[in-house]
């Protein structure tokens, strides 16, 4: 089974073992009942007892068998994984998938293709792979993205040379 990293347990919240969980995709479903965490080199299942949404990216989760602060604190900073084939059932990922493969142009010159859309709690970031296999990160905001042509599957930017130099690796 292929697993996708979907979030991270930040810290415990209460004496009952509730944890604060940050997810990397928005609009979390409360229907999932289990995830996997990484302990050592193994992925082990973690069963959900209760979920309370805080915002689009954050939830308070009480885990089965981790019903005290002392037990739940061992989960702090653990990455959370979910079976890749069900991730779309539990998160809003439509918009992210739509832009993968789009050509990205800077002042009319093609600079690469969108290879991924990254999400943090503040904004989306498009990851562009250039022809010479370098990576450029561009925040998906109006100040960086001039226009998107859905028909041509193209994104147009106006980024100065200093920005490209700084955010290319």
Secondary structure, 3 states (H helix, E strand, C coil): CCEEEEEEEEEECCCCCCEEEEECCCCCCCCCCEEEEEECCEEEEEEEEEEEECCCCEEEEEECCCCCHHHHHHHCCCEEEEEHHHHHHHCCCHHHHHHCCCEEEECCEEEEEEEEEEECCCCEEEEEECCCCCEEEEECCCCCEEEEECCCCEEEECCCHHHHHHCEC
